Amino acid sequence: MDNLPVMQFRDVVKVYPLPAGDVVALDGVSFQVDRGEFISVMGPSGSGKSTLLNLMGCLDTPTSGDIWISGNAIRDMSDAELTSLRRDRIGFIFQYFNLFPLLNIIENVTFPMMLKTGKGVDPERGKEVLRAVQLDDKLFTHTPTELSGGQQQRVAIARALINNPDILLCDEPTGNLDSKTGAGIMELMSDLNRKGTTIIMVTHDPNIASYSRRTIRIADGRIVS
């Protein structure tokens, strides 16, 4: 299993039918991501980055071509199966954190565990992951609005890691942070990668992309380098 790519695209096409004519968002995209890689995806506005992100996260399915996530072909999966794949295999980190404002930090982090098990969760596991992302214990009972942007992003990273995903999928993870705080988040993500976490990060910022080990560049729906 460890020798299988954690993600593979083969000749993937995504077409959006519109009244004014079909829009080809992705045009024959092929690549693979091996376990332990740290990859950035870059491209201008309208290049297909958002479509690629949605497909990588199993939030959408291709018009044609094949995608495998952790060895699973998504082509014929039901909505329920895709939901389970997202929950169990992919951790998501967003630009705007997307934390629940009425839940405390432990509850925010352990929420995906509850979705997975359908029952109570172990708060000690939440504390363990929060400490791994270098959040102070005294903040664990706070709500997100009581934390700084950088602290909220650390919570979001912990939440993404709680179910031990195969892939950490990041959408502009420092886009809502100042440069110093963003650099701290990227150092944390680099450390997670050195410890074995596979990371795919969509960004427009070359300085942020420099933390990755490989860059996939996309333009007009095609990979150009």
C-alpha positions in Angstrom: 0.0 0.0 0.0 2.8 2.4 0.9 4.2 2.0 -2.7 0.9 3.2 -4.3 0.6 6.9 -5.2 -1.7 8.6 -2.7 -3.2 10.5 -5.7 -3.2 9.9 -9.4 -4.8 11.8 -12.3 -4.9 10.2 -15.8 -6.1 12.2 -18.8 -8.6 14.1 -16.6 -11.0 16.4 -18.4 -13.6 18.7 -16.7 -16.2 20.5 -18.9 -18.8 22.8 -17.5 -21.8 23.1 -19.9 -23.1 26.7 -20.1 -25.8 28.3 -22.2 -23.2 30.3 -24.1 -21.1 27.2 -24.8 -19.1 24.6 -22.9 -16.2 25.7 -20.8 -13.2 23.3 -20.6 -11.8 23.9 -17.2 -9.3 21.0 -17.3 -8.0 19.5 -20.5 -6.2 16.2 -20.3 -4.5 16.6 -16.9 -2.2 13.7 -15.7 0.1 13.6 -12.7 0.7 11.5 -9.6 1.5 12.3 -6.0 3.7 9.9 -4.0 3.5 9.3 -0.3 5.5 11.9 1.6 5.6 14.6 -1.1 5.1 18.3 -0.5 3.6 19.8 -3.7 2.4 23.3 -4.6 0.0 24.0 -7.4 0.3 27.4 -9.1 -1.4 29.2 -12.0 -3.1 32.4 -12.9 -6.7 33.2 -12.2 -8.9 31.1 -14.4 -6.2 28.5 -15.1 -8.1 25.6 -13.6 -6.7 25.6 -10.0 -10.1 25.7 -8.3 -11.4 22.9 -10.5 -8.3 20.8 -9.9 -8.6 21.4 -6.1 -12.3 20.3 -6.2 -11.4 17.1 -8.0 -8.4 16.4 -5.7 -10.7 16.8 -2.7 -13.4 14.6 -4.3 -15.8 17.5 -4.2 -16.5 17.0 -7.9 -16.0 14.3 -10.4 -14.3 14.5 -13.9 -16.1 14.6 -17.2 -13.7 12.0 -18.5 -10.4 10.4 -17.4 -9.6 8.7 -14.2 -8.6 9.7 -10.6 -7.4 7.5 -7.9 -7.2 8.6 -4.2 -5.2 6.2 -1.9 -5.7 3.5 -4.5 -9.5 4.1 -4.8 -10.9 4.9 -8.3 -13.5 7.6 -7.8 -15.2 7.2 -11.2 -18.0 4.9 -10.1 -18.2 5.9 -6.4 -21.5 7.0 -5.0 -22.0 10.3 -3.1 -21.8 8.4 0.2 -18.6 6.6 -0.8 -17.0 9.9 -1.9 -18.1 11.5 1.4 -16.4 8.7 3.3 -13.3 9.0 1.2 -13.0 12.7 1.9 -13.6 12.2 5.6 -11.2 9.3 6.1 -8.4 10.0 3.6 -8.2 13.7 3.0 -7.5 16.6 5.5 -8.6 20.0 4.3 -7.1 23.4 5.3 -8.7 26.5 4.1 -7.7 30.2 3.8 -10.5 31.3 6.2 -10.1 28.5 8.8 -13.8 27.5 8.7 -13.9 26.8 12.5 -17.2 26.5 14.4 -17.5 29.8 16.4 -19.7 28.3 19.2 -17.4 25.2 19.8 -14.3 25.4 21.9 -10.9 24.4 20.3 -11.0 20.8 21.5 -14.5 20.4 20.2 -13.6 21.9 16.8 -10.6 19.6 16.4 -12.4 16.4 17.4 -15.5 17.1 15.4 -14.3 15.1 12.4 -13.7 12.1 14.7 -17.3 12.3 15.8 -18.4 12.3 12.2 -16.2 9.2 11.5 -17.2 7.2 14.5 -20.7 8.4 15.1 -20.2 8.4 18.8 -18.2 10.2 21.5 -14.6 11.1 21.0 -11.5 11.1 23.1 -10.5 14.7 23.9 -7.0 13.5 24.8 -6.4 12.7 21.1 -7.5 16.3 20.3 -5.0 17.7 22.8 -2.3 15.5 21.4 -2.8 16.9 17.9 -3.1 20.5 19.1 0.2 20.1 20.9 1.8 18.7 17.7 0.8 22.0 15.9 2.4 23.9 18.8 -0.8 25.4 20.3 -0.6 26.3 24.0 -2.7 24.1 26.4 -4.3 27.2 28.0 -6.1 27.9 24.7 -7.8 24.5 24.4 -11.0 25.7 26.1 -11.2 29.0 24.2 -13.5 29.6 21.2 -12.0 30.5 17.8 -12.9 34.2 18.2 -10.6 34.4 21.2 -7.6 33.3 19.1 -5.4 35.1 16.7 -5.4 34.3 13.0 -2.3 32.2 13.2 -3.6 30.3 16.2 -6.9 29.6 14.4 -5.0 28.2 11.4 -3.0 25.9 13.8 -6.4 24.7 15.1 -7.6 24.1 11.5 -4.4 22.1 10.8 -4.9 20.0 13.9 -8.5 19.4 12.8 -7.3 18.3 9.4 -4.9 15.9 11.0 -7.2 14.3 13.6 -8.3 11.3 11.4 -4.7 10.6 10.2 -5.4 11.4 6.5 -3.3 10.2 3.7 -3.2 13.7 2.1 -3.3 17.2 3.5 -5.0 19.4 0.9 -4.4 23.1 1.5 -6.2 26.0 -0.3 -4.2 29.3 0.2 -3.4 28.3 3.8 -1.6 31.6 4.6 -3.8 33.9 2.4 -5.5 35.4 5.4 -2.4 35.9 7.6 0.3 38.5 7.8 3.7 37.5 6.3 5.4 36.7 9.7 2.5 34.5 10.9 2.2 32.9 7.5 5.9 32.0 7.6 5.3 30.3 11.0 2.5 28.3 9.5 4.6 27.2 6.6 7.5 26.1 8.9 4.9 24.0 10.8 3.7 22.4 7.6 7.3 21.8 6.5 7.9 20.0 9.8 4.8 17.9 9.3 6.0 17.0 5.9 9.4 16.0 7.2 7.6 13.7 9.6 5.8 12.0 6.7 2.6 14.0 6.0 1.8 14.2 2.3 0.8 17.8 1.4 -0.7 19.4 -1.7 -1.0 23.1 -1.5 -2.7 25.5 -3.9 -1.2 29.0 -3.8 -0.6 32.1 -5.9 2.4 33.2 -3.8 5.9 32.1 -5.0 7.3 32.7 -1.5 4.8 30.2 -0.1 5.4 27.8 -2.9 9.1 27.8 -2.2 8.4 25.7 1.0 7.3 22.8 -1.2 9.6 20.3 -2.9 7.8 20.2 -6.2 5.6 22.7 -8.1 2.8 21.8 -10.6 2.0 24.8 -12.8 -1.3 25.0 -14.6 -2.5 27.3 -17.4 -5.6 27.1 -19.5 -6.6 23.9 -17.9 -3.3 22.1 -18.7 -0.2 21.3 -16.8 2.6 23.4 -18.3 5.5 22.3 -15.9 
